[in-house]
Each structure stands twice: as structure tokens, then as C-alpha cells.
Amino acid sequence: MTRIDAKFASLRAEGKKAFVAYMMAGDPDVATSLAIMQGMPAAGVDVIELGMPFTDPMADGETIQLAGQRALEGGQTLLKTLDMVEAFRKTDTTTPIVLMGYYNPIYSHGVTQFLADAMAAGIDGLIVVDLPPEEDDELCIPAQAAGLNFIRLATPTTDAKRLPKVLENTSGFVYYVSITGITGAAAAQADAVAPEVARIKAATDLPVIVGFGIRTPDTAQEIAAIADGCVVGSAIVAEIAAGKSVDAVLAFVKGLAAGAHRA
């Protein structure tokens, strides 16, 4: 059982929904980024999604694209991202961490070496948005053999024919993308999301977590209420981009987490 599996089992036993927070590693700098990451569990974050900066983030909107650029300009690399996780693990051995990003940095690092380094650092799962199920032999299956969850995205365009393929080798949880488009592009609507979540849950026993378009505690509550939890990314990254202090960013995160946990 991974930390992700254990966390969702614990939340289920408590009758609680999950709050998942995304941040970009190294944005605006390593020290600030690590301080925010270290403060997230106390702010109510159940799972941390840590972005791997990449030069061509095709699924991301402007807010996260710019965060990646800031991190890269500050010298952030895949190895430095894993170093951040290792530093986090010195004081927190229970909060699940999911690396989210694109395949190119992993491929450049070498899959076998990356998986060994990720496990050693304390990573629990991967979301690699540009590797379709047809490429599962490339990373998904080796990752799961190494002990990492491989989390797949389902979208409004994932039809009944495609869904079984998407779910086939998915573990940890299913990430449902609430809108058609890039991150930060529109607001999530619970009435539109609910039937899609129900359709996915009918096909899998995995938790279904909804992301994209959640910016406020009220929306976090509404979306978490019709799923197993929610993800907030762009809204948090925007607070960091605005130059808010670590305490101010974490206060914002705490409000979102409280919303999700009210569901």
C-alpha cells in the first residue's frame, strides 16, 4: 500500500473528502517553494502535487506556464525537484507526493534511474500528461512495478469506449479534468461534473478527484461533494506569482482545504 492508498483509506474511514494542492517546484525560488510545500499538510492538504518544470507544458494555461518558466530561469531541474522532496521527507514521512508533468525530463534522465531516484527521494505517484495508455510499457508499468502509483487523467471527451483503456493500468486515484481545455481556463461546474464522476466511479473502485477550474473554498466544497475530493492548482500558483508571503499563500490554501473538507 502506497502513501496515496493509505491516505484515501484513512479519509474514507473518516467520511472525509480529499484536498489535493498543486504547486510548481522551484517557483519562485527553491527556498520559498520548499517552505510552502512544508506548510501544506498543516494547512489541510491531503496530497501534494508537485509540478516538474518543463519548457513546453502543453496542457497548462498561462499561470502554470509562467510558474514553470520562473522555476527554470531560477535553475530548477528534475534533480533539484527530487532534492526538494527529500528535504520535505526529513520532517514529513506520511503526506503523499505526486510528481506531475511531462515525459521529456524523465526520458532525458533515463526511466530506470528516474524511478530509482524518485523512490529514494520519497515520491509516491506520477501524473505524466503526455503519455497515453498505449505507451504504458514506457513508464506506467515500470513505475508501478517500482512501487509508485501511476495516476491517469480522464476528461469530458473520454467516452465509454475510451474509458476502460484509461483505467486499465491506473492506480492511486483517477484525476478527472472538469473542463475541456487548459488549466485555469474556466470555472468548474458541479452540475456538469457530477454525471461524469458517477460514470467513472461506475467503472472503477479508485477514488475520483476533480481538478481544473476550482478557485474558491465554495467551489472546492461543491466539487468535492460530488467526487472523492478536488485539486486546486492555478489559483494557488497565482498567489505565489503575486508575491504573497509564505504565510499568506498557506492561509489561502487553508481556506480551500476547509472548503473541500466541508463537503
VOFI-421652 format. One record per residue: x, y, z of N, C-alpha, C in turn; residue in one letter. Coordinates in steps of 0.2 Angstrom, whole numbers, plus 5000, padded with zeros to 4 digits. Layout:
VOFI-421652
n_x,n_y,n_z,ca_x,ca_y,ca_z,c_x,c_y,c_z,residu
X,Y,Z,X,Y,Z,X,Y,Z,a $
...
end
This chain:
VOFI-421652
n_x,n_y,n_z,ca_x,ca_y,ca_z,c_x,c_y,c_z,residu
5004,4994,5000,5000,5000,5000,5004,5006,5000,m $
5003,5011,4995,5007,5017,4995,5004,5022,5000,t $
5008,5027,5001,5005,5033,5005,4999,5035,5002,r $
4998,5035,4995,4992,5038,4992,4986,5033,4994,i $
4987,5027,4993,4982,5022,4995,4980,5023,5003,d $
4985,5023,5007,4984,5024,5014,4980,5030,5016,a $
4982,5036,5012,4978,5042,5014,4971,5042,5012,k $
4969,5039,5006,4962,5038,5004,4958,5033,5008,f $
4962,5028,5011,4958,5023,5015,4957,5027,5022,a $
4961,5031,5024,4960,5035,5030,4955,5040,5030,s $
4955,5044,5024,4949,5048,5023,4943,5045,5022,l $
4942,5039,5019,4936,5036,5018,4934,5034,5025,r $
4938,5031,5029,4936,5029,5036,4933,5035,5040,a $
4936,5041,5039,4934,5047,5042,4927,5050,5039,e $
4926,5047,5033,4920,5051,5030,4922,5057,5027,g $
4928,5058,5025,4931,5065,5023,4932,5065,5015,k $
4932,5070,5012,4934,5071,5005,4942,5074,5005,k $
4945,5072,5000,4952,5074,4999,4953,5081,4996,a $
4958,5085,4999,4960,5091,4996,4967,5090,4993,f $
4968,5091,4987,4974,5090,4984,4977,5097,4981,v $
4983,5099,4983,4985,5105,4981,4991,5104,4976,a $
4991,5108,4971,4997,5108,4966,5001,5114,4967,y $
5008,5113,4966,5012,5119,4966,5018,5117,4961,m $
5021,5122,4959,5027,5121,4954,5033,5121,4958,m $
5037,5116,4957,5044,5115,4961,5048,5121,4959,a $
5051,5124,4964,5056,5130,4962,5053,5136,4961,g $
5047,5137,4961,5043,5144,4960,5041,5147,4966,d $
5043,5153,4968,5048,5157,4964,5055,5156,4964,p $
5057,5152,4970,5064,5150,4971,5063,5144,4975,d $
5069,5140,4976,5069,5134,4979,5067,5135,4987,v $
5070,5140,4990,5068,5141,4997,5061,5142,4999,a $
5058,5147,4995,5051,5149,4996,5047,5143,4994,t $
5048,5139,4988,5044,5134,4986,5044,5128,4991,s $
5050,5127,4994,5050,5121,4999,5047,5123,5006,l $
5047,5130,5008,5043,5132,5014,5036,5131,5013,a $
5033,5133,5007,5026,5132,5005,5024,5125,5006,i $
5028,5121,5002,5027,5114,5002,5027,5111,5009,m $
5032,5113,5013,5032,5110,5020,5026,5112,5025,q $
5023,5118,5023,5017,5121,5027,5011,5118,5024,g $
5011,5115,5019,5004,5112,5016,5000,5107,5020,m $
5004,5102,5023,5000,5097,5027,4996,5101,5033,p $
5000,5105,5036,4996,5109,5042,4991,5113,5040,a $
4991,5115,5033,4986,5120,5030,4980,5115,5028,a $
4980,5109,5029,4975,5104,5027,4975,5101,5021,g $
4981,5101,5017,4982,5097,5011,4983,5090,5012,v $
4979,5086,5009,4980,5079,5010,4985,5075,5005,d $
4985,5078,4999,4990,5076,4994,4993,5082,4991,v $
5000,5082,4990,5003,5087,4987,5005,5085,4979,i $
5003,5089,4975,5005,5088,4968,5011,5093,4966,e $
5017,5090,4965,5022,5094,4964,5024,5095,4956,l $
5024,5100,4953,5025,5101,4946,5032,5101,4945,g $
5034,5097,4939,5041,5097,4937,5041,5102,4931,m $
5045,5107,4932,5046,5112,4927,5048,5110,4920,p $
5044,5112,4915,5046,5110,4908,5045,5115,4903,f $
5049,5115,4898,5049,5121,4893,5042,5121,4889,t $
5039,5115,4888,5033,5115,4883,5027,5112,4886,d $
5024,5115,4892,5019,5112,4895,5012,5113,4892,p $
5011,5108,4887,5005,5109,4883,4998,5109,4886,m $
4997,5106,4892,4991,5106,4895,4990,5111,4900,a $
4995,5116,4901,4994,5121,4906,4993,5128,4903,d $
4989,5131,4907,4987,5138,4905,4993,5143,4907,g $
4992,5149,4906,4997,5154,4907,5000,5154,4914,e $
4996,5154,4919,4998,5154,4926,5003,5149,4927,t $
5002,5143,4925,5007,5137,4927,5012,5137,4922,i $
5011,5139,4916,5017,5140,4911,5022,5145,4914,q $
5019,5151,4916,5024,5156,4919,5028,5154,4925,l $
5024,5150,4929,5027,5147,4935,5033,5142,4933,a $
5032,5138,4928,5037,5134,4926,5043,5138,4923,g $
5042,5143,4919,5047,5147,4917,5051,5151,4922,q $
5048,5153,4927,5051,5156,4933,5056,5151,4936,r $
5053,5145,4937,5057,5140,4940,5063,5138,4936,a $
5062,5137,4930,5068,5135,4925,5073,5141,4925,l $
5071,5147,4925,5075,5153,4925,5079,5153,4931,e $
5076,5151,4937,5080,5151,4943,5084,5145,4944,g $
5085,5140,4939,5089,5135,4939,5086,5128,4941,g $
5080,5128,4942,5076,5122,4944,5077,5116,4939,q $
5079,5110,4941,5080,5104,4937,5076,5099,4940,t $
5076,5093,4936,5072,5087,4939,5076,5085,4946,l $
5082,5085,4946,5086,5083,4951,5085,5087,4957,l $
5084,5094,4956,5083,5098,4962,5076,5098,4964,k $
5071,5096,4960,5065,5094,4962,5065,5088,4967,t $
5068,5083,4965,5069,5077,4969,5072,5079,4976,l $
5077,5083,4975,5080,5086,4982,5076,5089,4986,d $
5071,5093,4983,5066,5096,4987,5061,5091,4991,m $
5060,5086,4987,5056,5081,4990,5059,5077,4996,v $
5066,5076,4995,5070,5073,5000,5070,5077,5006,e $
5071,5084,5005,5071,5088,5011,5064,5088,5015,a $
5059,5088,5011,5052,5088,5014,5051,5082,5018,f $
5054,5076,5016,5053,5070,5019,5057,5069,5026,r $
5062,5074,5027,5065,5074,5033,5061,5076,5039,k $
5055,5079,5038,5051,5081,5043,5044,5078,5042,t $
5042,5075,5036,5036,5073,5035,5036,5066,5031,d $
5035,5061,5034,5035,5054,5031,5029,5051,5029,t $
5023,5055,5030,5017,5052,5028,5013,5056,5023,t $
5014,5062,5021,5010,5066,5016,5012,5063,5009,t $
5007,5061,5005,5008,5058,4999,5011,5064,4994,p $
5015,5063,4990,5018,5067,4985,5017,5064,4978,i $
5014,5068,4974,5013,5066,4967,5017,5070,4962,v $
5022,5068,4958,5025,5072,4953,5021,5073,4947,l $
5020,5079,4945,5015,5080,4939,5019,5084,4934,m $
5019,5081,4928,5022,5085,4922,5022,5081,4916,g $
5028,5081,4912,5028,5079,4906,5034,5074,4905,y $
5034,5070,4900,5038,5064,4900,5046,5066,4898,y $
5047,5071,4894,5053,5073,4892,5059,5073,4897,n $
5058,5077,4903,5063,5077,4908,5064,5070,4911,p $
5059,5066,4911,5060,5059,4914,5064,5055,4909,i $
5062,5055,4903,5066,5051,4897,5073,5054,4897,y $
5074,5060,4897,5081,5063,4897,5085,5060,4903,s $
5082,5059,4909,5085,5057,4915,5087,5049,4914,h $
5082,5046,4910,5083,5039,4910,5077,5036,4915,g $
5073,5032,4912,5067,5029,4916,5069,5025,4922,v $
5074,5021,4921,5076,5016,4926,5079,5020,4932,t $
5084,5025,4930,5087,5029,4935,5082,5034,4938,q $
5077,5037,4934,5072,5041,4937,5068,5038,4942,f $
5066,5032,4941,5061,5028,4946,5065,5026,4952,l $
5071,5025,4951,5076,5023,4957,5076,5030,4962,a $
5078,5035,4958,5079,5042,4962,5072,5044,4965,d $
5067,5043,4961,5060,5046,4964,5058,5042,4970,a $
5059,5035,4970,5058,5031,4976,5062,5033,4982,m $
5069,5034,4980,5073,5036,4986,5072,5043,4989,a $
5069,5047,4985,5068,5054,4987,5061,5054,4991,a $
5057,5049,4990,5050,5049,4993,5044,5051,4989,g $
5045,5050,4983,5039,5051,4978,5034,5045,4979,i $
5028,5046,4979,5023,5041,4979,5019,5040,4973,d $
5018,5045,4968,5015,5044,4962,5017,5048,4957,g $
5015,5047,4951,5016,5051,4945,5010,5052,4941,l $
5010,5059,4938,5005,5060,4933,5009,5063,4927,i $
5009,5060,4922,5013,5062,4916,5008,5062,4910,v $
5006,5069,4909,5000,5070,4905,5001,5069,4897,v $
5007,5068,4895,5008,5067,4888,5010,5060,4886,d $
5009,5055,4891,5010,5048,4889,5003,5044,4889,l $
5000,5043,4883,4994,5039,4883,4994,5032,4885,p $
4989,5029,4887,4989,5022,4889,4992,5017,4884,p $
4992,5019,4878,4996,5015,4873,5003,5014,4874,e $
5006,5019,4878,5013,5019,4879,5014,5017,4887,e $
5010,5013,4889,5011,5011,4896,5017,5007,4898,d $
5020,5003,4893,5026,5000,4894,5032,5004,4895,d $
5031,5011,4893,5036,5016,4893,5038,5018,4900,e $
5033,5019,4904,5034,5022,4911,5029,5019,4916,l $
5022,5019,4914,5017,5017,4919,5019,5010,4922,c $
5020,5005,4918,5020,4998,4921,5027,4998,4925,i $
5033,5000,4922,5039,5000,4926,5038,5004,4933,p $
5034,5010,4933,5033,5014,4939,5029,5010,4944,a $
5024,5007,4942,5020,5003,4947,5024,4997,4949,q $
5028,4994,4945,5032,4988,4947,5037,4991,4953,a $
5039,4997,4952,5044,5000,4957,5041,5002,4963,a $
5034,5002,4963,5031,5004,4969,5027,5011,4969,g $
5027,5014,4963,5024,5021,4963,5017,5020,4960,l $
5012,5024,4962,5006,5024,4959,5007,5028,4952,n $
5003,5026,4947,5003,5030,4941,4995,5032,4940,f $
4995,5039,4940,4988,5042,4940,4986,5044,4933,i $
4981,5042,4931,4979,5044,4924,4973,5050,4924,r $
4973,5054,4919,4968,5059,4918,4962,5056,4914,l $
4956,5058,4916,4950,5057,4912,4947,5064,4911,a $
4944,5065,4905,4942,5071,4903,4935,5071,4900,t $
4931,5077,4899,4925,5077,4896,4924,5073,4890,p $
4930,5072,4886,4930,5069,4880,4932,5061,4880,t $
4933,5059,4886,4934,5052,4887,4928,5048,4887,t $
4926,5045,4881,4920,5042,4880,4920,5035,4883,d $
4914,5032,4883,4913,5025,4885,4918,5020,4882,a $
4920,5021,4876,4924,5016,4873,4931,5017,4875,k $
4933,5024,4877,4940,5025,4879,4941,5024,4886,r $
4936,5025,4890,4937,5025,4897,4940,5018,4900,l $
4938,5012,4898,4942,5006,4900,4949,5006,4899,p $
4951,5009,4893,4958,5009,4892,4962,5014,4897,k $
4959,5020,4898,4962,5024,4903,4963,5021,4910,v $
4958,5018,4912,4958,5015,4918,4962,5009,4919,l $
4964,5006,4914,4967,4999,4914,4973,4998,4919,e $
4977,5003,4918,4983,5002,4922,4984,5008,4927,n $
4978,5012,4928,4979,5017,4933,4978,5015,4940,t $
4982,5018,4945,4982,5017,4952,4982,5023,4956,s $
4980,5022,4962,4981,5028,4967,4974,5032,4967,g $
4973,5035,4961,4966,5039,4960,4966,5041,4953,f $
4960,5042,4951,4958,5045,4944,4958,5052,4945,v $
4961,5056,4941,4961,5063,4940,4956,5065,4935,y $
4950,5068,4937,4945,5070,4932,4946,5077,4930,y $
4947,5079,4924,4948,5086,4922,4941,5089,4920,v $
4939,5093,4924,4932,5096,4924,4930,5100,4918,s $
4935,5102,4914,4933,5106,4908,4937,5104,4902,i $
4935,5106,4897,4939,5105,4890,4943,5110,4889,t $
4950,5109,4889,4955,5115,4888,4960,5114,4893,g $
4964,5120,4894,4970,5120,4898,4968,5122,4905,i $
4973,5122,4909,4972,5123,4916,4971,5131,4917,t $
4966,5133,4922,4965,5140,4923,4960,5143,4918,g $
4957,5139,4913,4954,5142,4908,4947,5144,4909,a $
4943,5140,4914,4936,5141,4915,4935,5138,4922,a $
4929,5140,4924,4927,5138,4931,4923,5131,4931,a $
4925,5127,4936,4921,5120,4936,4914,5121,4938,a $
4910,5117,4935,4903,5117,4937,4900,5111,4940,q $
4898,5110,4946,4897,5104,4949,4891,5100,4945,a $
4886,5104,4943,4881,5100,4939,4883,5097,4933,d $
4888,5100,4930,4891,5096,4924,4896,5091,4925,a $
4899,5092,4931,4904,5087,4933,4901,5080,4936,v $
4896,5081,4940,4893,5076,4944,4891,5069,4939,a $
4888,5070,4934,4886,5064,4930,4893,5061,4927,p $
4898,5065,4926,4904,5062,4923,4908,5058,4929,e $
4908,5061,4935,4911,5057,4940,4907,5051,4942,v $
4901,5051,4941,4897,5045,4943,4898,5040,4937,a $
4899,5042,4931,4901,5037,4926,4908,5034,4927,r $
4912,5038,4929,4919,5035,4930,4919,5030,4936,i $
4915,5032,4942,4915,5028,4948,4911,5022,4947,k $
4907,5021,4942,4904,5015,4940,4908,5010,4937,a $
4914,5013,4934,4919,5009,4931,4925,5007,4934,a $
4926,5010,4941,4932,5009,4944,4931,5009,4952,t $
4935,5006,4956,4934,5007,4963,4939,5012,4966,d $
4943,5015,4961,4948,5020,4963,4944,5027,4965,l $
4947,5031,4970,4944,5037,4971,4945,5042,4965,p $
4940,5046,4964,4940,5050,4958,4940,5058,4961,v $
4946,5061,4959,4947,5068,4961,4946,5072,4955,i $
4943,5078,4956,4942,5083,4951,4946,5089,4951,v $
4949,5091,4946,4953,5097,4945,4952,5101,4939,g $
4955,5107,4939,4954,5112,4934,4948,5116,4936,f $
4949,5123,4936,4943,5127,4937,4941,5128,4944,g $
4945,5126,4949,4942,5127,4956,4947,5132,4959,i $
4944,5138,4961,4947,5144,4963,4945,5146,4970,r $
4940,5144,4973,4937,5147,4979,4935,5141,4984,t $
4935,5142,4990,4933,5137,4995,4926,5135,4994,p $
4921,5139,4991,4914,5137,4990,4914,5132,4984,d $
4918,5133,4979,4919,5129,4973,4922,5122,4975,t $
4927,5123,4979,4930,5117,4982,4925,5112,4985,a $
4921,5115,4989,4916,5111,4993,4911,5108,4988,q $
4909,5112,4983,4904,5110,4979,4906,5104,4974,e $
4913,5104,4972,4916,5099,4968,4917,5093,4972,i $
4920,5094,4978,4922,5088,4982,4916,5084,4984,a $
4910,5088,4985,4904,5085,4987,4901,5079,4982,a $
4903,5080,4976,4901,5076,4971,4906,5071,4968,i $
4912,5071,4972,4918,5067,4970,4921,5064,4976,a $
4927,5062,4976,4931,5060,4982,4935,5065,4984,d $
4935,5071,4981,4939,5076,4983,4941,5081,4977,g $
4945,5086,4978,4946,5090,4972,4954,5093,4973,c $
4956,5095,4967,4963,5098,4966,4962,5105,4964,v $
4967,5109,4968,4967,5116,4966,4975,5117,4964,v $
4976,5120,4958,4982,5122,4956,4983,5129,4954,g $
4980,5131,4949,4982,5138,4946,4980,5144,4951,s $
4975,5143,4955,4973,5148,4960,4979,5149,4965,a $
4982,5143,4967,4987,5143,4972,4994,5146,4969,i $
4995,5144,4963,5001,5146,4959,5000,5154,4958,v $
4994,5156,4957,4993,5164,4956,4995,5168,4962,a $
4993,5165,4968,4995,5168,4974,5003,5169,4975,e $
5006,5163,4973,5013,5164,4973,5016,5169,4968,i $
5013,5169,4962,5015,5173,4957,5014,5181,4959,a $
5009,5182,4963,5008,5189,4965,5013,5191,4971,a $
5017,5187,4973,5022,5189,4978,5020,5188,4985,g $
5015,5185,4986,5012,5184,4993,5017,5180,4997,k $
5017,5182,5003,5022,5179,5008,5020,5171,5009,s $
5024,5167,5011,5023,5160,5013,5017,5159,5017,v $
5016,5163,5022,5011,5163,5027,5004,5165,5023,d $
5004,5170,5019,4998,5172,5015,4996,5166,5010,a $
5001,5163,5007,4999,5158,5002,4996,5152,5006,v $
4999,5150,5012,4997,5145,5016,4990,5146,5019,l $
4988,5153,5020,4982,5154,5023,4977,5154,5017,a $
4978,5155,5011,4974,5154,5005,4973,5147,5004,f $
4978,5143,5005,4977,5136,5004,4973,5133,5010,v $
4974,5135,5016,4970,5133,5021,4962,5134,5020,k $
4960,5140,5017,4953,5141,5016,4951,5136,5011,g $
4954,5135,5005,4952,5130,5000,4951,5123,5003,l $
4956,5121,5007,4956,5114,5011,4950,5114,5015,a $
4948,5119,5019,4942,5119,5023,4936,5118,5019,a $
4936,5122,5013,4930,5121,5009,4929,5114,5007,g $
4935,5111,5004,4934,5104,5002,4932,5099,5008,a $
4935,5100,5014,4933,5096,5019,4926,5097,5022,h $
4923,5102,5020,4916,5103,5022,4911,5099,5018,r $
4914,5096,5013,4909,5093,5008,4907,5086,5011,a $
end
